[in-house]
Amino acid sequence: MSVTLLDPTNEEVPVARQITPRPEAIVGKVALLDIAKRRSDEFLDRLQEAMERRLPQVEVNRYQKPTFSKPAPADLRREIKKINDFVVIGLAD
C-alpha cells in the first residue's frame, strides 16, 4: 500500500519521510495533549472516557500547551516523550 503525505510547510526540497510502523496493541501510557484551542479539552475528555472504557491496560496522562498559536515548549515535549508511549493531540473548534 502506498501512502502520500502532504507536508504543509514550505520546503524547497521535500524531505523524504517514512511512516512509523503502527503498534500491534496500544498498551502503556498515552499522553493527551490539549493544544489550548476552544473545546479541545471537551474532545479529549470524551476520548479519555472511551479509552478508559475500551483500553483498561492504558494509563492516560493529560497535558496542555500554553497557547495554540505556538509549538509546545521544549520542556513539555521532553516530559511527554520521557513519560509516555503514545501521544494524541486534541484539535477542536
N, C-alpha and C positions, 0 to 999 in steps of 0.2 A: 504494500500500500504506500502510495506517495502522498506526502503532505506538503503543502506550500504555506509557509508562514510569512505574513506581511509585517514588516517592521515599520512602525510609523515615524521612526527617526530619520533625519536627513543624512544618509550615508552615500557619499560619492562612490565608494567602492563597497558593495554589500559584503557583510561578514558571513562566512559560512557557519551555520549553527546546526547542531544535532538535537533532536528531541530526547530528553531524558527518558529512559525506559520507565514504564509505569510499574509500580509495585504490584505484586500478586494480591496483597491484602493491605488494608490500612490498619496498622497496629502501632501503638506508641502514643506520642504526644503530638497534638495538632494545634498550631497557632492560628487563631482567628484575628486578623489584623483589620481593624476599623480604620479606614482612611480619613475619617472625620468629615465625610460628606453627609448631607442631610439624609436621614433614615438608614444609613448603612448599619447602624447599631441594631435596628429592627430586623434587617435581613440576617445579620449574624446571630441574633437571638434565636430566630426560627431555625437557622442552620445548626446551631449548637443543640437545640432541643431534639432535632431529628438525629443528629449524630449520637447523642447520649442514649436515645431510644434504640437505634439500629446498630450502633457500634460500641457495645459496652467495654470493649477492650481498648478504647481510645480515651486519653485524657486531654481535655480541651483547655488551652490557655488563651486568655484574651489580652489584646494589646490595642493601642490607639495611637495613630500619628498625631502630632500637634496640629497640623493643618493639611488639608487635601491638596493645597497648591504647591507643595514642595515634597521631594522624596523623604522617606522616613529617615530620621537621623541615624548616622552610622552606629552609634551605641545601641539603639533599638534594634537595628538589623542584626548586629552581632549577638545580642541577647536572644533574639528569636532563633537564630541559627544554632546557638550553643545548646539551647534547652529543648528544641522541638525537632521532630522528624519530618513534619509537613507544615505547610503554611497555606492558608486560604485568605485572600484579600477581598474584603467586602466593599463593593462599589454600589451605591444606590443613589437615587434622586427621586 
